[in-house]
Amino acid sequence: MSANGEATSKALMPGANIGVIGGGQLGRYFVIEARRLGYITWVLDPDANAPAMQLAEHKLVAAYDDAEALAQLGDACDAVTIEFENVPASSLEQLSALCRVAPSASCINIAQDRDLEKRTAQSLGLSPVPYATIATEADVATAAKAVQFPAILKTARLGYDGKGQQVCHNEEELAAAFKAVDGAVCVLEQRIELAAEVSVVLARGLSGETAVFPLSLNVHVGGILSTSTVPSGLSQDILNTAEQLALTLANGLDYVGVLAVEFFIDNQGRVLFNEMAPRPHNSGHYTLDATVTSQFEQQLRALCGLPLGDVRLLSPVCMVNLLGDIWANGEPEWLHIAEQAGAQLHLYGKASARPGRKMGHINCLAESADGALKIAQNLLASLPTQR
């Protein structure tokens, strides 16, 4: 089908063929929601047993830039989305000639490059953490003068969950850290004193309609998200500012789909842009149990040109990640979670556990955010393994 004219804007009803590139847990939940609502699902991923591949009706085992597989996907599907931001933008450009693609290749290109991402956000009125770009060794001294230490050196591309990052306390450490990345372009970010880390997960439809989920208060451990708590307990001024900045970014990009925007809140109450994720987000997993519409159903609605769903919070909630580390002594005792009122277990179907790998999460619902957080912390600390 042509990607032009009516085909780009008409609503796609149940029975349509919907594709996702990427077979991880985000794709898995997208497939679950799509199948629940009666859509026919396709997944393209190089791993035949990836979490989303286990549930899709149609599986294309191929690299993300396999031209033949992309052509098959585009010919079969009415619309295609992504599961993670490192899908080659060129693949999405190829697909956009065959079917509806959201988010666009241009948005993905921006999200894949921290330097371009920050410059784009800045151009739209958002304020990134003070930073400098380092492309060559000659840039190190300039960056060291422009950004206060301690600072964090991050590779501009392909970094996530703390990967590709190094804390630097002076110019000598910065020079050594940049040398270690073998010439990859980097950004040097000032490390600021944080009052909070938050994320705004929103959806924007084909018509420009938007819906914003309740903001989550996030805690990271070792660079990996540990808990997301809603309501956040932050002031209404901060919540309003973060929401408006996220919407400004989405509208400025003419974005279509689910978008997560992460912000730092400093001790002066400033809302500073950290990064965006052009897809559902780990911090939005609480929506699977605590809002009227989940972020994954919302992703489907935006892609299909349907009205966006209700984002009302039904219960205070804390999402806690389950990393592969807790499998170190054997399979966790899941009965311990089943015995806890309000605890909803989600496992991703990954074949093997390893330290730092996201294997699942628990959504803990309670009468208050503090109560939900305490349940999450207690479950994580006391989760025993089977003997």
N, C-alpha and C positions, 0 to 999 in steps of 0.2 A: 504494500500500500504506500501511497505517497505521504511524505511528512508535511506536505504543504496544504494550505487551505483548510477545509472543514476537518480533515483528518487530524490536525494539530490541536483542535479545540473541542471536538465533540466528546460528550461523556461516554465512557466505556462501561458497559453494563456487565453483570455476571455472565459468564460464558466466554468473555474475551480472553485472549491469550496475553499473559503478562510475564515479562522476563526480568531477572535480576542477575547482574554480574557480580559474582562473589558468593561463596558458599558457607561463610561463617555464621555465627549465631545471629547476627543482625538479619542476614538473609533468611535464616531458618524461621524467625518470627514473622518476617514479611510473608513467607510462603504459607505459614499457618493461618495468618489473617486472610490472605488471598483465597486460600482453599475454603476457609470457613464461609466466605462470602460468595463462593461459587465461581471463582475465576480459575482458569487453566494456567498452571505455573511452569515456567522454564527457568533453569539455573545453569549458568556457565561458570565452571570452576575447574582448575587442573586436578583437584583431588576428588576422586569418584565417591569417597565416603565422607566428604565435608558435611557439617551439620545441616545445611540447607538442601544438599543433594539427597539426603536420606528421605526427604519428605516431598520433593517436587515430582510432578507427573513426568516431566521431560528433563533429562539431564544431558548437558553437553560437556564432556570431559575434554577440556582444551585450555590452552594459555589465554590470558586476557586479551592478547593482541593477535590471536589466530584469525586471520582474515576469513577463512572458509567457515569457521564456527560462528563468527560474528554475522556473516551473511545468512547463515541458517537461522540464527536467532532473530535477526531483523526481519527476515521473510515470514517467520512463523508468528511473531508477536505483534500485537497492536501497540504496545508500549513497553519500554524497558527502563529500569532504574539501576542503581548501584548499591552495593552493600558496604563498600569502603572506598576511601577517596583516592587510593593509588591505582585505580583502573586507568590505563593510558587514555589521555584525552583524545588521542587519535582514534581509538576504538569507538568512542562515543560519537565522534564526527562521522565515522563510517556508518554507524547505526542510524544516525539522525536522518540519513538519506532514505532510510527504509521504513522507519516507524517513529513514533513519538519517543523522545528521550528526555528524562528529567531526573536530576538536575542537568543543566547543559554542560557541554564540553568546556565552555569558557569558565564557568563557575568551578569546575573540577580543576582546571589548570591553575586557577588562583589558589585554591585550597591546598594544592600539592607543593606550593613554594612559600615558605614562611616569610621571605622577604617581600614577595609580591603581595602576599596576603596582608601584611602589615601596611604596606604602602596603599593598598586598595582601601583598607579600613580607615586609614588616616585621611584619605581623599574624600571619604564620605562623612567625616566629622567625628569618628571614634578616636580614642586616645590610647595607642599601644603603650606598653611599658617602654621606658627609654631604651633605645637599641641602636646598634650600628651593624652594617653589613660588611662581611669580610670575604672577599673573593680571591685575594692573593696575599702573600706574605707581606707585601707592601702596605696592606690595609690594617695590619695588626696594630701598629703604633698609633694610627689615626683613631682606631676604634677604642684603644686603651685611654686616649685622652677624652673621647666623647662620652664614654659610659663609665659610671662609677663602679669600683670594685667593692664587695664581691659581685661577680656577674656570672651568667650562665651562657656558655657557648653551645649553640644548637645547630646541627646541620639543617640547611634550608629545606631539604627534601628527605622524605622517607623516615622521619623520626616519629615515634609515638610511645606512650606509656613509659616516658623517661629514657627511651633509647636515643642514641645520637646526641647526648647531652653531657656537658662537663662543667663543673663549677670551677671558676678561676678567681684567684685572689689578687693577682698582679699581672703585669704585662708579660713576665717571663712564663708564668703558668699558661697564659693565653697563647703565647707563641708555640709552646710545646703541644697544647691541646689542638691548635689549628694544624700543626704539622702532622698530628696523629690521624687526622681525617683524610689525608692524602689528596689535598687540594679541593675537597668539596666546598662549595659555597656555604657560608655559615652566617647566622645572625648572633650577635652578642647582646644579651639582654641584662639590664641591671636587675639584680636580685633585691626585691623590695620587701619591707616588713608588711606582712599580710594580716589584715583583720579577718578576711574570709575569701574563699574561692567559691564561685557560683557559676551556674550555667543556665542559659535560657534555651529551651527547646521549643521551636515554633514550626508551624507549617504555613506555606504560601501556595495558593492554588493557581491554576492556569489563568484565572481572571484577575489575579492580584489580591484575592481574599486572603486574610491571615487569621490565624488562631494561635494563641500563645499558652503553653502549658505553665502551671505554677512553677516558679523558679525554685531550684534545688540548691541547698547548701552542701558543698562537696568537701570531703576530706581525702587527701592522697597519702599513701604510705609508699615510700620508695619510688615515687613517680607514677604509681598506679592508683587509680581511683579505688578507695576502700568503701566509703559510705556516701550516699546522697540522701539528704533528709528534707522532707517537705511537710509543713511549711518551714521556711528557712529561719524565721525569727528575726530577720533583718528589718530595718525601717522601711516604711512604705515609700519614702523618697528614693532609697537605693533600689528597691524593687521596680519602681516606675522608670527610673533612669536606665537600668539594665534592659528592661523590656523595650523601651523606646529606641535604645541604641541597636539592639538586635533587629528590630523591625526596620530601622533605617538601613542597616546592612543588607537585609533580605530584599527590600524594595530597590535599593541602589544597584544590586546585582541582577534585578529582575528574576529572582530565584524562584524555582518551582520545586516543591518537595518539602521534606523535613530537614530543618537546619538547626544545629546546635551551636551556640555561641558561648564561649567560656570567658569569664571576666575575673579579674583580681579586684578585690576591694582593699584599698590601703588604709592605714591608720587615720588618714584625714577624711576617709569616706569617699574618696575618688573611685570611680568605676573605670577600670583600665582594661582594654581589650587584650585578651591572651591569644585565642585562636578560634577558628570555626571548624566545624565538621559538617560536610555537606551530605548528611544522612542521619538516621536515628543514632542516638548516642547512649553510651553506657549509663550516664546519669539520668536518662529518661526511661530506664527500665521499670521504674516505679509505676509508670502509667499502665503497665500490664494488669495491675491489680487495684490501683487507687484512683483512677480517673475514668470518666464515662467512656472515653475513646482512648485507645492506646496509641503510642507514637507510630506503631507499625500499621495499624489500620489507617491512621492519618496519612502516612506515606502512600498507601494505596489510594486513598481518596484523592490526594493531590495529583498523583500520577494519572488517575483515570478521569480527572475533570469532574469529580463528584463534589457536592458541598462538603466543606470540612466539618469534622465531628465536634461534639461537645467536649470541652477540655476541663470541665469542673472536677475539682478534687472531692472524692467521696469519703476519704479518711486520711488523717495524718499517717505518714509512712516513712520508713527508712529502708533503703535498698543497701544491702551489703554484698560485696563481691566474694565469690568463692574461688580462690586461686589454687593452682595445682599443688602448692606447698602443703595443703591440709591432707593430701593423699600420701604424704611421706611415709606414714606408718600403716598404710592400708586404706581400705574403703571407709569413708566416714559413716558413722552410725546415723542413718537418715531418720530413724525412728525418733531421735532426739528432737528433730525439727518438727516432725508430725505431731509430737506431743505439745508443742508450743502454740497456744491460741494466737491466731492472727498472722502466723508465719507461713508464707507461700514460697515453696521451693521451686526453682527453675534450674534444670540441668540442660546443657547444650548438646550432649551426644558426641563429645569429642573422644577420640579413640584412646588417647593417652594423656596422663597428667604430668606436668613438669612445673618447676618453680616459676611463679610469675604468670603462668598461663591462666586465662579466665575460663573456668570450667562451668560456672553457673553463678547464680545469685539467689538471695532470699529477699523477698519483700515482706517487711514486718509492719503490720498495721496495728494501730493502737489509738487510744483516745486523745493522745497528744503527741507532738513531734518528739519531745523528750522521752516519753514512754516508748515510742517506736525505736528510737536510737538505743535506748538501754536494752531492749529486747535483742536488737541486732548485735550489739557488742557482747552481750552475754552468750548468745548462740555461737558467735564466732570463737569466743574464748574457751567455751566448754564443749565444743563439738567433739565427741569422742570417736575413736575408730573401732571398727568391729574387731573382735579377737578371734 
